[in-house]
Amino acid sequence: MQRLLAGEARAAGRVISLIEDRRPERFAVLGALAGRVGRAERLGVTGPPGAGKSTLINAMTRALRAAGRTVGVVAVDPTSPYTGGALLGDRVRMGESGLDAGVFIRSMATRGALGGLARAAEEACDVLDAYGRDVVVIETVGVGQSEVDVARAADCTLVVLSPESGDQVQAMKAGLMEAADVFVVNKADREGADRMVAQVEEMLHLRARRGAWEPPVLRSVALKGEGVEAILEAVARHRRSEEERGGLAARRRGRLLARLRAAVEEIHREAIWADPGSALALEGAADRVASGGADLYGAAAGLFRSWLRRAAGLGGPPRGE
């Protein structure tokens, strides 16, 4: 732990691996970090596959480093069906940024988590926060519910599109509108960029106002580093706006409530299935449901009640501390 707090990259990697593997000792580790979390800015980056999210993150990372800020990146990748690990290599995706000591990059597999956002991703952000990164970037796979998930995990969310994203924008319309604090049309030197910008601006115009901040629609050519400064300026403006109206504190509190709920559910789920009696009772309950002797939800409630009785006899479930 001291090595992590002293800024040792290998220690940060080991702690994230412990968390990603969901090992029981992670509770104590995360508890020890609690007082050192909350300083870093958390920036979410999402959008359709092929929009150039990783390239844009690489360009933003270079600009942040030039300004003297340290960066951590958690890249949430699709899970390999063979190994359970991330399909894409983090340093391959991020190019030269992976060689900078002021940049820490970690790919994490979704492992089937709802919306593509790994269960451990937010905890990995906590680790990078305590590790001393000034900015922590969360990149998602950019499909389905992940846009909303990353918005909950970040202080500011960028939705990255390309001129070819038209059909995907329509398919993800509701999620995009809810998730985005800043829109970026990347690859803006391609044909169709003007049309994409106009389409997003029209969608924003039709949407009811949700507060003081109206998401800007910016252009970039990440491969050339064009538009990056304007994006970072928009992120800074968004932060100032949120701080002035109390939105940042409210967003972080909402994130805390959601994480507390998820932690309670995870602790109890692990405790239930760590109990050998639960596995035995499950087989019997399945037989009763299959034979028509019980309904599924009634059987599930009975399983939970029987576990509670066993847990009470053993002094209660683990507290996860």
Order of alpha helices (4+ residues) and beta strands (2+ residues): alpha-alpha-alpha-beta-alpha-beta-alpha-beta-alpha-beta-alpha-beta-alpha-alpha-beta-alpha-beta-alpha-alpha-alpha-alpha
